Amino acid sequence: MKEEQSRKRRRGKNKKPQKTQPSLLPKHSTKLHKKTHQQKNPAHQSSSSSSSLKSSSFLDKMKARLAGGHFRMINEKLYTCTGKEALDYFKEDPELFDMYHTGYQEQMSHWPELPVNIIIKWLKERSSSLIVADFGCGDARLAKNVKNKVFSIDLVSNDPSVISCDMANTPLRPSSVDVAVFCLSLMGTNYASYLKEACRVLKPSGWLLIAEVKSRFDPNNGGADPNMFSKAVCEMGFTSALKDFSNKMFVLLYFKKKENQSSHGREIEWPELKPCIYKRR
């Protein structure tokens, strides 16, 4: 009996522990299972993604329309008030100026050619020693693209190189510049006062370059008579050098200041320039 118990104890010692049957699935099977589960309904994923894109697109369109509406409101304001009123308007809320120029740049992106580029080319064909005053400079693109000394002038600006002031009353000295530029900037009911200021700061034989939206000089559609406008500028002390109506979007007018200015003191009759109101897109 004792011998039999002894044999059982020996067999128990020699008996190896049973190994657990390894799983046939790899360790990452759980992850694969989850991925498989997620991929079971691709139509649902596609629908959700498409819905998200549509929502984002809708919001972008709404933001663009809102920004466009603000631009048109500010633009109309600038065309129907004086420069002093516009200056006060932007001083109250400088962010409006940035909002306006963002909308302006968006509008300009639809033009096949920009008048500022033609003026830049005109300046590059002449001496870089010519001093320029850019009235209503916007983003100061003119100054950034020529070697000339340029006084960039506008109502408000975050750019420290821009002179912020009423364009009818700049800090420039009399007869101190060779070229005065108004590129789509004859806005305001008192635009004539801006041109008088340009005449004041221009040297004798200095150039006055004006680029304006073509519809503003289309008398058949409520615009001013370009000949009447040129006559008024010439009465101020200029001679008309060139009128370029070749572009379908804008006109370019080139004037040269007379050597001798006559002080006849006669009241100049300035034509009304209709506001340039941008349509909703």
MIDOSE-1310 file (N, C-alpha, C; in nm, 2 decimals, decimal comma, always signed):
residues 281
mkee	+0,08/-0,12/+0,00/+0,00/+0,00/+0,00/+0,09/+0,12/+0,00; +0,19/+0,12/+0,09/+0,28/+0,23/+0,10/+0,36/+0,25/-0,03; +0,39/+0,13/-0,09/+0,47/+0,14/-0,22/+0,39/+0,20/-0,33; +0,26/+0,16/-0,33/+0,17/+0,22/-0,43/+0,15/+0,37/-0,42
qsrk	+0,14/+0,42/-0,30/+0,13/+0,56/-0,27/+0,25/+0,64/-0,32; +0,37/+0,57/-0,29/+0,50/+0,63/-0,33/+0,51/+0,65/-0,48; +0,46/+0,54/-0,55/+0,46/+0,55/-0,70/+0,37/+0,66/-0,75; +0,26/+0,68/-0,69/+0,17/+0,79/-0,73/+0,23/+0,93/-0,71
rrrg	+0,30/+0,94/-0,59/+0,37/+1,07/-0,57/+0,47/+1,10/-0,67; +0,55/+0,99/-0,71/+0,66/+1,02/-0,81/+0,60/+1,06/-0,94; +0,48/+0,99/-0,98/+0,42/+1,02/-1,11/+0,37/+1,17/-1,11; +0,32/+1,21/-0,99/+0,27/+1,35/-0,98/+0,38/+1,45/-0,99
knkk	+0,50/+1,42/-0,94/+0,61/+1,51/-0,95/+0,66/+1,53/-1,10; +0,65/+1,41/-1,17/+0,70/+1,41/-1,31/+0,60/+1,47/-1,41; +0,48/+1,49/-1,36/+0,37/+1,53/-1,45/+0,39/+1,68/-1,48; +0,40/+1,72/-1,61/+0,42/+1,86/-1,65/+0,29/+1,93/-1,65
pqkt	+0,29/+2,06/-1,61/+0,17/+2,14/-1,61/+0,12/+2,16/-1,76; -0,01/+2,15/-1,77/-0,08/+2,17/-1,90/-0,06/+2,31/-1,95; -0,02/+2,32/-2,08/-0,01/+2,45/-2,14/-0,14/+2,50/-2,19; -0,17/+2,63/-2,17/-0,29/+2,69/-2,22/-0,28/+2,69/-2,37
qpsl	-0,39/+2,65/-2,44/-0,39/+2,64/-2,58/-0,38/+2,79/-2,64; -0,28/+2,81/-2,72/-0,26/+2,95/-2,77/-0,38/+2,99/-2,86; -0,41/+3,12/-2,85/-0,52/+3,17/-2,94/-0,48/+3,17/-3,08; -0,57/+3,13/-3,17/-0,54/+3,13/-3,31/-0,54/+3,27/-3,37
lpkh	-0,60/+3,36/-3,29/-0,60/+3,50/-3,34/-0,48/+3,58/-3,30; -0,42/+3,67/-3,38/-0,30/+3,74/-3,34/-0,34/+3,85/-3,24; -0,24/+3,90/-3,17/-0,26/+3,99/-3,06/-0,34/+4,11/-3,10; -0,32/+4,16/-3,23/-0,39/+4,28/-3,27/-0,53/+4,25/-3,33
stkl	-0,58/+4,13/-3,31/-0,71/+4,09/-3,37/-0,82/+4,18/-3,32; -0,81/+4,23/-3,19/-0,92/+4,31/-3,14/-0,93/+4,44/-3,22; -0,81/+4,50/-3,25/-0,80/+4,62/-3,33/-0,86/+4,60/-3,46; -0,82/+4,49/-3,52/-0,87/+4,46/-3,66/-1,03/+4,44/-3,65
hkkt	-1,07/+4,38/-3,54/-1,21/+4,36/-3,53/-1,29/+4,49/-3,52; -1,22/+4,59/-3,45/-1,29/+4,72/-3,44/-1,29/+4,79/-3,57; -1,17/+4,78/-3,64/-1,17/+4,85/-3,77/-1,27/+4,79/-3,87; -1,28/+4,65/-3,86/-1,37/+4,58/-3,95/-1,51/+4,63/-3,92
hqqk	-1,54/+4,65/-3,79/-1,67/+4,69/-3,75/-1,70/+4,83/-3,80; -1,60/+4,91/-3,80/-1,61/+5,05/-3,84/-1,63/+5,06/-3,99; -1,57/+4,96/-4,06/-1,58/+4,97/-4,21/-1,70/+4,90/-4,27; -1,78/+4,84/-4,18/-1,90/+4,77/-4,22/-2,00/+4,86/-4,29
npah	-2,00/+4,99/-4,25/-2,10/+5,08/-4,31/-2,03/+5,20/-4,37; -1,96/+5,18/-4,49/-1,89/+5,29/-4,55/-1,99/+5,40/-4,60; -2,11/+5,36/-4,64/-2,21/+5,45/-4,69/-2,24/+5,55/-4,58; -2,25/+5,51/-4,46/-2,28/+5,60/-4,35/-2,17/+5,70/-4,33
qsss	-2,04/+5,65/-4,34/-1,92/+5,74/-4,33/-1,92/+5,84/-4,44; -1,95/+5,80/-4,56/-1,95/+5,89/-4,68/-2,05/+5,99/-4,66; -2,17/+5,95/-4,62/-2,28/+6,04/-4,60/-2,25/+6,15/-4,49; -2,19/+6,10/-4,38/-2,15/+6,19/-4,28/-2,05/+6,30/-4,32
ssss	-1,94/+6,25/-4,40/-1,84/+6,33/-4,45/-1,90/+6,43/-4,55; -1,98/+6,39/-4,64/-2,05/+6,47/-4,74/-2,13/+6,58/-4,67; -2,20/+6,54/-4,57/-2,28/+6,64/-4,49/-2,20/+6,74/-4,43; -2,08/+6,70/-4,37/-1,99/+6,80/-4,31/-1,93/+6,90/-4,41
lkss	-1,90/+6,85/-4,53/-1,85/+6,93/-4,63/-1,95/+7,04/-4,68; -2,07/+6,99/-4,70/-2,18/+7,08/-4,74/-2,21/+7,18/-4,64; -2,20/+7,15/-4,51/-2,22/+7,24/-4,40/-2,11/+7,35/-4,40; -1,98/+7,30/-4,42/-1,87/+7,39/-4,42/-1,88/+7,49/-4,54
sfld	-1,92/+7,43/-4,66/-1,93/+7,51/-4,78/-2,04/+7,62/-4,76; -2,15/+7,58/-4,70/-2,26/+7,67/-4,68/-2,22/+7,79/-4,59; -2,14/+7,75/-4,48/-2,10/+7,86/-4,39/-2,00/+7,95/-4,46; -1,91/+7,90/-4,54/-1,82/+7,98/-4,61/-1,89/+8,08/-4,71
kmka	-1,99/+8,03/-4,77/-2,07/+8,11/-4,86/-2,14/+8,22/-4,79; -2,20/+8,19/-4,67/-2,27/+8,28/-4,59/-2,17/+8,39/-4,54; -2,05/+8,35/-4,50/-1,95/+8,45/-4,45/-1,91/+8,54/-4,57; -1,89/+8,48/-4,69/-1,85/+8,56/-4,80/-1,96/+8,66/-4,84
rlag	-2,09/+8,62/-4,83/-2,20/+8,71/-4,86/-2,21/+8,82/-4,75; -2,18/+8,79/-4,63/-2,19/+8,89/-4,52/-2,08/+8,99/-4,54; -1,95/+8,94/-4,57/-1,84/+9,03/-4,60/-1,87/+9,11/-4,72; -1,92/+9,05/-4,82/-1,96/+9,13/-4,94/-2,06/+9,24/-4,92
ghfr	-2,16/+9,21/-4,83/-2,26/+9,31/-4,79/-2,20/+9,42/-4,72; -2,10/+9,39/-4,63/-2,04/+9,50/-4,55/-1,95/+9,59/-4,64; -1,88/+9,52/-4,74/-1,80/+9,60/-4,83/-1,89/+9,70/-4,91; -2,00/+9,65/-4,97/-2,09/+9,73/-5,05/-2,14/+9,85/-4,97
mine	-2,17/+9,82/-4,84/-2,23/+9,93/-4,76/-2,12/+10,04/-4,73; -2,00/+9,99/-4,70/-1,89/+10,09/-4,68/-1,85/+10,16/-4,81; -1,85/+10,09/-4,92/-1,81/+10,15/-5,05/-1,91/+10,26/-5,08; -2,04/+10,23/-5,07/-2,14/+10,33/-5,10/-2,13/+10,46/-5,01
klyt	-2,09/+10,43/-4,88/-2,07/+10,54/-4,78/-1,96/+10,63/-4,83; -1,85/+10,57/-4,88/-1,73/+10,65/-4,92/-1,76/+10,74/-5,04; -1,85/+10,69/-5,13/-1,88/+10,76/-5,25/-1,98/+10,88/-5,22; -2,05/+10,87/-5,11/-2,16/+10,96/-5,09/-2,14/+11,06/-4,97
ctgk	-2,01/+11,06/-4,92/-1,98/+11,15/-4,81/-1,85/+11,23/-4,85; -1,81/+11,33/-4,77/-1,69/+11,40/-4,79/-1,57/+11,32/-4,73; -1,45/+11,36/-4,77/-1,33/+11,30/-4,72/-1,32/+11,31/-4,57; -1,36/+11,42/-4,51/-1,35/+11,45/-4,37/-1,45/+11,35/-4,30
eald	-1,57/+11,34/-4,35/-1,67/+11,25/-4,29/-1,62/+11,10/-4,30; -1,56/+11,07/-4,41/-1,50/+10,93/-4,42/-1,39/+10,90/-4,32; -1,31/+11,00/-4,30/-1,20/+10,99/-4,21/-1,25/+10,97/-4,07; -1,35/+11,05/-4,03/-1,41/+11,03/-3,90/-1,48/+10,90/-3,88
yfke	-1,54/+10,85/-3,99/-1,61/+10,72/-3,99/-1,51/+10,61/-3,96; -1,39/+10,61/-4,02/-1,30/+10,51/-4,00/-1,22/+10,52/-3,87; -1,21/+10,64/-3,82/-1,15/+10,66/-3,69/-1,23/+10,60/-3,58; -1,36/+10,61/-3,60/-1,45/+10,55/-3,50/-1,44/+10,40/-3,49
dpel	-1,41/+10,34/-3,61/-1,40/+10,19/-3,61/-1,30/+10,16/-3,72; -1,17/+10,16/-3,69/-1,06/+10,13/-3,79/-1,08/+9,99/-3,86; -1,14/+9,90/-3,79/-1,16/+9,76/-3,85/-1,24/+9,77/-3,98; -1,33/+9,87/-3,99/-1,41/+9,89/-4,11/-1,32/+9,91/-4,24
fdmy	-1,21/+9,98/-4,21/-1,11/+10,01/-4,32/-1,05/+9,88/-4,38; -1,01/+9,79/-4,29/-0,96/+9,66/-4,33/-1,07/+9,58/-4,40; -1,19/+9,59/-4,35/-1,30/+9,52/-4,41/-1,33/+9,57/-4,55; -1,32/+9,70/-4,57/-1,34/+9,76/-4,70/-1,23/+9,71/-4,80
htgy	-1,11/+9,72/-4,75/-1,00/+9,68/-4,85/-0,99/+9,53/-4,88; -1,04/+9,45/-4,79/-1,05/+9,30/-4,82/-1,15/+9,28/-4,93; -1,27/+9,35/-4,91/-1,37/+9,34/-5,02/-1,33/+9,40/-5,15; -1,25/+9,51/-5,14/-1,20/+9,58/-5,26/-1,11/+9,49/-5,34
qeqm	-1,02/+9,42/-5,26/-0,92/+9,33/-5,33/-1,00/+9,21/-5,40; -1,11/+9,17/-5,33/-1,19/+9,06/-5,39/-1,25/+9,10/-5,52; -1,30/+9,23/-5,52/-1,36/+9,28/-5,64/-1,25/+9,29/-5,75; -1,14/+9,34/-5,72/-1,03/+9,36/-5,82/-0,98/+9,23/-5,87
shwp	-1,00/+9,12/-5,80/-0,95/+8,99/-5,85/-1,03/+8,94/-5,97; -1,14/+9,01/-6,00/-1,22/+8,97/-6,12/-1,19/+9,06/-6,24; -1,10/+9,16/-6,22/-1,06/+9,24/-6,33/-0,95/+9,17/-6,41; -0,96/+9,17/-6,54/-0,85/+9,11/-6,62/-0,72/+9,19/-6,61
elpv	-0,73/+9,32/-6,59/-0,61/+9,40/-6,58/-0,63/+9,51/-6,47; -0,53/+9,54/-6,39/-0,54/+9,64/-6,29/-0,47/+9,77/-6,33; -0,54/+9,89/-6,31/-0,48/+10,01/-6,35/-0,35/+10,04/-6,28; -0,34/+10,00/-6,15/-0,21/+10,03/-6,08/-0,09/+9,96/-6,15
niii	-0,11/+9,85/-6,21/+0,00/+9,79/-6,28/+0,04/+9,87/-6,40; -0,05/+9,93/-6,47/-0,02/+10,02/-6,58/+0,06/+10,14/-6,54; +0,02/+10,20/-6,42/+0,09/+10,31/-6,36/+0,23/+10,27/-6,32; +0,24/+10,16/-6,26/+0,37/+10,11/-6,22/+0,47/+10,09/-6,34
kwlk	+0,41/+10,04/-6,45/+0,49/+10,03/-6,57/+0,53/+10,17/-6,63; +0,44/+10,26/-6,62/+0,46/+10,40/-6,67/+0,58/+10,46/-6,59; +0,58/+10,44/-6,46/+0,69/+10,50/-6,37/+0,82/+10,43/-6,40; +0,82/+10,30/-6,42/+0,94/+10,22/-6,45/+1,01/+10,26/-6,58
erss	+0,93/+10,32/-6,67/+0,98/+10,36/-6,80/+1,05/+10,50/-6,79; +1,04/+10,56/-6,67/+1,09/+10,70/-6,64/+1,19/+10,69/-6,53; +1,25/+10,80/-6,50/+1,36/+10,81/-6,40/+1,30/+10,78/-6,26; +1,38/+10,70/-6,19/+1,34/+10,66/-6,06/+1,36/+10,77/-5,96
sliv	+1,42/+10,88/-6,01/+1,44/+11,00/-5,92/+1,31/+11,08/-5,90; +1,21/+11,05/-5,98/+1,08/+11,12/-5,97/+1,01/+11,09/-5,84; +0,97/+11,19/-5,77/+0,90/+11,17/-5,64/+0,75/+11,16/-5,66; +0,69/+11,06/-5,60/+0,55/+11,03/-5,63/+0,46/+11,05/-5,50
adfg	+0,34/+11,10/-5,52/+0,24/+11,10/-5,42/+0,13/+11,01/-5,46; +0,10/+10,91/-5,39/-0,01/+10,81/-5,43/-0,13/+10,84/-5,34; -0,23/+10,91/-5,39/-0,34/+10,95/-5,31/-0,45/+10,84/-5,31; -0,48/+10,79/-5,19/-0,57/+10,67/-5,18/-0,50/+10,55/-5,22
cgda	-0,38/+10,52/-5,15/-0,29/+10,42/-5,19/-0,34/+10,27/-5,16; -0,43/+10,26/-5,07/-0,48/+10,13/-5,03/-0,37/+10,04/-4,97; -0,33/+9,93/-5,03/-0,22/+9,85/-4,97/-0,08/+9,89/-5,01; -0,07/+10,01/-5,06/+0,06/+10,07/-5,10/+0,13/+9,99/-5,20
rlak	+0,06/+9,93/-5,29/+0,12/+9,84/-5,39/+0,22/+9,92/-5,48; +0,18/+10,04/-5,51/+0,26/+10,12/-5,60/+0,40/+10,14/-5,54; +0,41/+10,18/-5,42/+0,53/+10,21/-5,35/+0,62/+10,08/-5,34; +0,55/+9,97/-5,33/+0,63/+9,84/-5,31/+0,68/+9,79/-5,44
nvkn	+0,64/+9,85/-5,56/+0,68/+9,79/-5,69/+0,77/+9,89/-5,77; +0,80/+10,00/-5,72/+0,89/+10,10/-5,79/+1,01/+10,14/-5,70; +1,11/+10,19/-5,77/+1,23/+10,24/-5,69/+1,21/+10,38/-5,65; +1,11/+10,45/-5,70/+1,09/+10,59/-5,67/+1,06/+10,61/-5,52
kvfs	+1,08/+10,73/-5,47/+1,04/+10,77/-5,34/+0,89/+10,80/-5,36; +0,81/+10,73/-5,28/+0,66/+10,74/-5,29/+0,60/+10,77/-5,16; +0,52/+10,88/-5,15/+0,44/+10,92/-5,04/+0,31/+10,85/-5,05; +0,29/+10,74/-4,98/+0,16/+10,67/-4,98/+0,06/+10,73/-4,89
idlv	-0,05/+10,77/-4,94/-0,15/+10,85/-4,86/-0,29/+10,78/-4,86; -0,35/+10,77/-4,74/-0,48/+10,71/-4,73/-0,55/+10,76/-4,60; -0,67/+10,73/-4,59/-0,75/+10,78/-4,47/-0,70/+10,71/-4,34; -0,68/+10,58/-4,35/-0,64/+10,50/-4,23/-0,55/+10,38/-4,29
sndp	-0,45/+10,34/-4,21/-0,37/+10,23/-4,25/-0,30/+10,17/-4,13; -0,28/+10,04/-4,13/-0,20/+9,97/-4,03/-0,05/+9,97/-4,07; -0,02/+10,01/-4,20/+0,11/+10,02/-4,25/+0,18/+10,15/-4,21; +0,29/+10,14/-4,13/+0,35/+10,27/-4,08/+0,41/+10,35/-4,19
svis	+0,43/+10,29/-4,31/+0,48/+10,37/-4,42/+0,38/+10,46/-4,49; +0,25/+10,44/-4,46/+0,14/+10,51/-4,52/+0,10/+10,63/-4,43; +0,09/+10,75/-4,50/+0,04/+10,87/-4,43/-0,11/+10,87/-4,41; -0,16/+10,86/-4,29/-0,30/+10,86/-4,27/-0,35/+11,00/-4,25
cdma	-0,44/+11,04/-4,34/-0,49/+11,18/-4,33/-0,61/+11,20/-4,43; -0,67/+11,31/-4,42/-0,77/+11,35/-4,52/-0,69/+11,39/-4,65; -0,73/+11,34/-4,76/-0,65/+11,36/-4,88/-0,66/+11,50/-4,93; -0,75/+11,58/-4,88/-0,77/+11,72/-4,92/-0,67/+11,81/-4,83
ntpl	-0,61/+11,75/-4,73/-0,52/+11,82/-4,64/-0,40/+11,74/-4,60; -0,31/+11,72/-4,69/-0,19/+11,63/-4,66/-0,08/+11,72/-4,60; +0,02/+11,65/-4,53/+0,13/+11,72/-4,47/+0,25/+11,75/-4,57; +0,23/+11,72/-4,70/+0,33/+11,74/-4,80/+0,35/+11,89/-4,83
rpss	+0,48/+11,92/-4,85/+0,51/+12,06/-4,88/+0,46/+12,10/-5,02; +0,44/+12,23/-5,05/+0,40/+12,28/-5,18/+0,52/+12,25/-5,28; +0,48/+12,21/-5,40/+0,57/+12,19/-5,51/+0,68/+12,09/-5,47; +0,65/+11,98/-5,41/+0,75/+11,89/-5,36/+0,75/+11,75/-5,43
vdva	+0,65/+11,72/-5,52/+0,64/+11,59/-5,58/+0,64/+11,61/-5,74; +0,68/+11,51/-5,81/+0,68/+11,51/-5,95/+0,56/+11,44/-6,02; +0,51/+11,35/-5,94/+0,39/+11,27/-6,00/+0,29/+11,26/-5,89; +0,16/+11,29/-5,92/+0,05/+11,27/-5,83/-0,04/+11,16/-5,89
vfcl	-0,07/+11,06/-5,81/-0,15/+10,95/-5,87/-0,29/+10,93/-5,79; -0,39/+10,92/-5,87/-0,52/+10,88/-5,81/-0,57/+10,76/-5,88; -0,55/+10,64/-5,82/-0,59/+10,52/-5,88/-0,71/+10,46/-5,82; -0,83/+10,48/-5,89/-0,96/+10,44/-5,84/-0,99/+10,50/-5,70
slmg	-0,94/+10,63/-5,68/-0,95/+10,69/-5,54/-1,02/+10,82/-5,54; -1,08/+10,86/-5,65/-1,16/+10,99/-5,65/-1,30/+10,96/-5,60; -1,30/+10,93/-5,47/-1,42/+10,90/-5,40/-1,46/+11,02/-5,32; -1,59/+11,03/-5,29/-1,63/+11,14/-5,20/-1,69/+11,25/-5,28
tnya	-1,78/+11,32/-5,22/-1,85/+11,43/-5,29/-1,76/+11,55/-5,31; -1,65/+11,56/-5,24/-1,56/+11,67/-5,25/-1,43/+11,63/-5,32; -1,44/+11,54/-5,42/-1,32/+11,49/-5,49/-1,24/+11,60/-5,55; -1,30/+11,71/-5,59/-1,23/+11,83/-5,65/-1,12/+11,88/-5,55
sylk	-1,15/+11,87/-5,42/-1,05/+11,92/-5,32/-0,93/+11,84/-5,31; -0,94/+11,71/-5,35/-0,83/+11,62/-5,35/-0,74/+11,66/-5,47; -0,80/+11,69/-5,58/-0,72/+11,73/-5,70/-0,65/+11,87/-5,68; -0,72/+11,96/-5,61/-0,66/+12,09/-5,57/-0,54/+12,07/-5,48
eacr	-0,55/+11,97/-5,39/-0,43/+11,94/-5,31/-0,32/+11,88/-5,39; -0,35/+11,80/-5,48/-0,25/+11,74/-5,57/-0,18/+11,85/-5,65; -0,26/+11,95/-5,70/-0,20/+12,06/-5,77/-0,11/+12,14/-5,68; -0,14/+12,15/-5,56/-0,06/+12,23/-5,46/+0,08/+12,16/-5,44
vlkp	+0,08/+12,03/-5,43/+0,20/+11,96/-5,39/+0,29/+11,93/-5,52; +0,23/+11,94/-5,63/+0,30/+11,91/-5,76/+0,40/+12,02/-5,80; +0,51/+11,98/-5,85/+0,61/+12,08/-5,90/+0,55/+12,13/-6,04; +0,60/+12,24/-6,09/+0,56/+12,28/-6,22/+0,61/+12,18/-6,32
sgwl	+0,53/+12,15/-6,42/+0,56/+12,04/-6,52/+0,54/+11,90/-6,46; +0,49/+11,89/-6,34/+0,46/+11,76/-6,27/+0,34/+11,69/-6,34; +0,34/+11,56/-6,32/+0,23/+11,48/-6,38/+0,12/+11,45/-6,28; +0,00/+11,45/-6,33/-0,12/+11,41/-6,26/-0,18/+11,29/-6,34
liae	-0,18/+11,17/-6,27/-0,23/+11,05/-6,33/-0,36/+11,01/-6,26; -0,47/+10,99/-6,34/-0,60/+10,95/-6,28/-0,65/+10,83/-6,35; -0,67/+10,72/-6,27/-0,74/+10,60/-6,33/-0,87/+10,59/-6,26; -0,98/+10,58/-6,33/-1,11/+10,57/-6,28/-1,20/+10,46/-6,35
vksr	-1,30/+10,41/-6,28/-1,39/+10,31/-6,33/-1,46/+10,38/-6,46; -1,46/+10,31/-6,56/-1,51/+10,36/-6,69/-1,65/+10,41/-6,69; -1,74/+10,35/-6,61/-1,88/+10,39/-6,61/-1,89/+10,53/-6,55; -1,80/+10,57/-6,47/-1,81/+10,71/-6,41/-1,79/+10,82/-6,51
fdpn	-1,73/+10,78/-6,63/-1,71/+10,88/-6,73/-1,79/+10,83/-6,86; -1,90/+10,78/-6,84/-1,99/+10,74/-6,95/-2,12/+10,82/-6,94; -2,13/+10,94/-7,01/-2,24/+11,02/-7,00/-2,37/+10,96/-7,05; -2,36/+10,85/-7,13/-2,48/+10,78/-7,18/-2,54/+10,69/-7,07
ngga	-2,47/+10,67/-6,96/-2,53/+10,59/-6,86/-2,52/+10,66/-6,72; -2,54/+10,79/-6,72/-2,54/+10,87/-6,60/-2,40/+10,91/-6,55; -2,29/+10,88/-6,62/-2,16/+10,92/-6,58/-2,13/+11,06/-6,63; -2,02/+11,11/-6,58/-1,97/+11,25/-6,62/-1,92/+11,25/-6,76
dpnm	-1,93/+11,37/-6,82/-1,87/+11,39/-6,95/-1,72/+11,40/-6,94; -1,64/+11,31/-6,99/-1,49/+11,32/-6,97/-1,43/+11,45/-7,02; -1,49/+11,51/-7,12/-1,44/+11,63/-7,18/-1,46/+11,75/-7,08; -1,58/+11,74/-7,01/-1,61/+11,84/-6,91/-1,52/+11,83/-6,79
fska	-1,49/+11,70/-6,75/-1,40/+11,68/-6,64/-1,26/+11,73/-6,67; -1,21/+11,69/-6,79/-1,08/+11,74/-6,84/-1,07/+11,89/-6,84; -1,17/+11,95/-6,88/-1,18/+12,10/-6,89/-1,16/+12,16/-6,75; -1,23/+12,10/-6,65/-1,22/+12,15/-6,51/-1,08/+12,13/-6,46
vcem	-1,01/+12,02/-6,49/-0,88/+11,99/-6,44/-0,78/+12,09/-6,50; -0,80/+12,12/-6,63/-0,71/+12,21/-6,71/-0,73/+12,36/-6,65; -0,85/+12,39/-6,62/-0,88/+12,53/-6,56/-0,81/+12,54/-6,42; -0,78/+12,43/-6,36/-0,71/+12,44/-6,23/-0,56/+12,46/-6,25
gfts	-0,51/+12,45/-6,38/-0,37/+12,48/-6,40/-0,29/+12,36/-6,47; -0,36/+12,28/-6,55/-0,30/+12,16/-6,61/-0,33/+12,17/-6,76; -0,25/+12,09/-6,84/-0,28/+12,06/-6,98/-0,31/+11,91/-6,99; -0,40/+11,88/-7,07/-0,43/+11,73/-7,10/-0,33/+11,67/-7,19
alkd	-0,26/+11,57/-7,14/-0,16/+11,50/-7,22/-0,21/+11,38/-7,29; -0,30/+11,30/-7,23/-0,35/+11,18/-7,29/-0,47/+11,13/-7,22; -0,57/+11,08/-7,31/-0,69/+11,01/-7,25/-0,69/+10,87/-7,31; -0,69/+10,78/-7,22/-0,68/+10,64/-7,27/-0,81/+10,56/-7,23
fsnk	-0,90/+10,54/-7,33/-1,03/+10,47/-7,30/-1,02/+10,33/-7,36; -0,90/+10,27/-7,38/-0,89/+10,14/-7,45/-0,93/+10,03/-7,36; -0,92/+10,04/-7,23/-0,96/+9,93/-7,14/-1,11/+9,93/-7,11; -1,17/+9,81/-7,11/-1,31/+9,80/-7,09/-1,36/+9,83/-6,95
mfvl	-1,26/+9,82/-6,85/-1,30/+9,84/-6,71/-1,27/+9,98/-6,66; -1,17/+10,05/-6,71/-1,13/+10,18/-6,65/-1,07/+10,27/-6,76; -1,07/+10,40/-6,72/-1,00/+10,50/-6,81/-0,88/+10,55/-6,74; -0,78/+10,60/-6,82/-0,66/+10,66/-6,77/-0,65/+10,80/-6,83
lyfk	-0,63/+10,90/-6,74/-0,62/+11,03/-6,79/-0,49/+11,09/-6,74; -0,41/+11,15/-6,83/-0,28/+11,20/-6,80/-0,28/+11,35/-6,81; -0,24/+11,42/-6,71/-0,23/+11,57/-6,72/-0,09/+11,62/-6,67; -0,06/+11,74/-6,72/+0,07/+11,79/-6,68/+0,05/+11,93/-6,63
kken	+0,11/+11,96/-6,52/+0,09/+12,09/-6,45/+0,17/+12,20/-6,53; +0,10/+12,31/-6,55/+0,16/+12,42/-6,63/+0,28/+12,48/-6,55; +0,37/+12,53/-6,63/+0,49/+12,60/-6,56/+0,45/+12,72/-6,49; +0,36/+12,80/-6,55/+0,31/+12,93/-6,48/+0,17/+12,91/-6,45
qssh	+0,14/+12,93/-6,32/+0,00/+12,92/-6,27/-0,07/+13,06/-6,27; -0,18/+13,07/-6,33/-0,25/+13,20/-6,33/-0,35/+13,19/-6,21; -0,36/+13,30/-6,14/-0,45/+13,31/-6,03/-0,58/+13,39/-6,06; -0,66/+13,34/-6,16/-0,77/+13,41/-6,20/-0,89/+13,41/-6,10
grei	-0,88/+13,31/-6,01/-0,98/+13,30/-5,90/-1,12/+13,27/-5,95; -1,14/+13,23/-6,07/-1,27/+13,20/-6,12/-1,31/+13,06/-6,07; -1,44/+13,05/-6,04/-1,50/+12,93/-5,98/-1,50/+12,82/-6,09; -1,44/+12,70/-6,06/-1,44/+12,59/-6,16/-1,56/+12,51/-6,14
ewpe	-1,62/+12,48/-6,26/-1,74/+12,39/-6,25/-1,70/+12,24/-6,27; -1,71/+12,17/-6,16/-1,67/+12,03/-6,16/-1,80/+11,94/-6,19; -1,78/+11,85/-6,28/-1,90/+11,76/-6,30/-1,91/+11,66/-6,18; -2,03/+11,62/-6,16/-2,06/+11,52/-6,06/-2,01/+11,38/-6,11
lkpc	-1,93/+11,31/-6,03/-1,89/+11,17/-6,06/-1,98/+11,08/-5,99; -2,06/+11,00/-6,06/-2,16/+10,91/-6,00/-2,08/+10,80/-5,92; -2,15/+10,76/-5,80/-2,09/+10,66/-5,72/-2,07/+10,53/-5,80; -1,96/+10,46/-5,77/-1,94/+10,33/-5,83/-1,99/+10,22/-5,73
iykr	-2,11/+10,17/-5,76/-2,18/+10,08/-5,67/-2,16/+9,94/-5,73; -2,10/+9,85/-5,65/-2,07/+9,71/-5,70/-2,20/+9,63/-5,68; -2,22/+9,55/-5,78/-2,34/+9,46/-5,77/-2,31/+9,34/-5,69; -2,42/+9,28/-5,64/-2,40/+9,15/-5,57/-2,37/+9,04/-5,66
r	-2,27/+8,95/-5,62/-2,23/+8,84/-5,71/-2,30/+8,71/-5,66
